[in-house]
Amino acid sequence: MKNLDYKGFRSTRFVGTLLVFSVSSLFLALGLIESGHWTNIAIWTLGIYAGSEAGAKFAEAISTKGNVGYPS
C-alpha cells in the first residue's frame, strides 16, 4: 500500500499544514491576530490534516482490501 508509507516532509498535506501553522504563528507574533483566532486556526488546520490523513488511509485500505470491517 503506497499511501500507507510514511512520507515525512515530502507529504503535500504536511507541508501545507506546516505552512498555514507557521504563517498564523507569525501573524500572532506580529500582533495581527489575537490569540483566540490563532487557536481556532490551529485547531482547524490540524483537524483538517488529521482528517485528510485518516481519509486517505481508509480509502487506500478499501481500494486494496475491499469491504473493510465486514466479513467476506
MODANOR-V568032 format. One record per residue. N is the residue number from 1. D_FIRST is the distance of its C-alpha to the first C-alpha in Angstrom with 1 decimal. Layout:
n/d_first
N/D_FIRST
N/D_FIRST
//
This chain:
n/d_first
1/0.0
2/3.8
3/5.6
4/5.6
5/7.2
6/10.9
7/12.6
8/16.1
9/18.9
10/16.9
11/15.5
12/17.8
13/18.0
14/19.1
15/21.6
16/23.0
17/23.5
18/25.1
19/27.3
20/28.6
21/29.1
22/31.0
23/33.2
24/34.1
25/35.0
26/37.2
27/38.9
28/39.6
29/41.1
30/43.2
31/44.4
32/43.2
33/41.5
34/42.4
35/40.4
36/39.8
37/38.2
38/36.0
39/34.9
40/33.9
41/32.0
42/30.1
43/29.3
44/28.2
45/26.2
46/24.3
47/23.9
48/22.5
49/20.0
50/19.0
51/18.9
52/16.8
53/14.1
54/14.2
55/14.3
56/11.3
57/9.2
58/11.2
59/10.9
60/7.2
61/7.9
62/10.9
63/9.7
64/7.6
65/10.1
66/13.2
67/15.8
68/14.4
69/17.5
70/19.7
71/20.7
72/20.4
//
